[in-house]
Amino acid sequence: RDHEAGVAMAHESPEDQVESELPGLAGMPAMGEFIELIHSAIDPGEPVDAETPLISTGIIDSFDIAALLSAIESRYGVEIRPEQIDAELFDTPSQMLALVKAIGG
């Protein structure tokens, strides 16, 4: 049985390893959980996927960004500095999650 656990761990992808290092990322598909977090923190008013531009399109405003940052920081135990938030680096959920992983990793 221990051998089976070792084999399962040996087949983890690098993404799985990164996810297990962040408290909020273990156990669920990271992007699905992250999009759920976005919808629970703010009401974007439309469906959101990994590549939906949120800031550059005006889907979310400064109040939404503040609420989303608070939810992200609370959920993942990271601190995102104001200079890290712009439409080039923090526009889509995939960009946001990549930043969370970079800060948390």
N, C-alpha and C positions, 0 to 999 in steps of 0.2 A: 504494500500500500504506500509506504514512504517512497518507493521507487516511482510509482505512478505520479505522485505529487511532484517529484523532481522532474519527471518528463514533461508534465504540464507546464511547469515553470520555465523549462528550457525552450518551450515553443511560444512564450510570450513575445509579442512584438515590442519594438522600442516604444511605441505609443502606449501600450499597456503598462510598461514599466514607468513611464512618465506619469501616467494617470494614477498609478498606485502611490506615487510619492506625494500627490496633492490630496489633502483630506477630503475635498468635495468631489473628486473625480473617480474614486474607486467604486467599482461595482455597477456602473451604468455607462452606456455609450456617452462619451463626453459631449459631443455636439448636441445630441438629443436633450440631455440634461441642461446644457447651457441655454438652448433655445427655450426650454420650459422656464428657466430662471428669468430670461428676458420677458416672457409673457406674464410671469407672476409679478415682476417688479414694475413693469410699465404696460400700457395698452398701446401697442404699435398701430392698432386699427386695421391691420391686414396680416395675412400669413407671412411668416418669416422663415427663411431657410439659411443655410450656412453662408451664402453669398449675397444676401439681401443688403444693399447699402442703406444704412439707417440714418446716418448723420448727413451725408452729402445730398440725400434726396429730401431731407426735411421730415422724414417719417418720425424721428424723435427730435425733441427740442432740448434746450439746456436743462430744463427741469427734469425731463426724462433721463438725460445723461446722468444727472446727480443721483436720481433714484436708482438707476442701473448700477452706477459705480458703488453705491452703498451696498446693494445686494450682492454684487460680485465680490467686493472686499470681505463682506461678512461670510459669505458662503465658502470662499476659497482661501481665506486667511492671507490675502495679499494686500499690498498697498499700491495703488496706481497713482502716480504723480500727475498733476495737471498737464505738464509738458508731454506726457505720453498719450494724451487724448487729442486726436485730430482726425480729420476725414481721410487722411492718407494711411494712417496706421491703426485706426480704431473705428472703422466705418462698418464693417461686416461682422457678423457673429464669429466667422472663422478667424478674422484678424484679432478680435477681442479675446477669443480663447487662446490664440497663439501667444498673445501678450501675457495672459494669466499664467500659461505654462512656462514662459520664459522667466517671469518674475518668481514663480513658485519653485522652479527647478533649479 
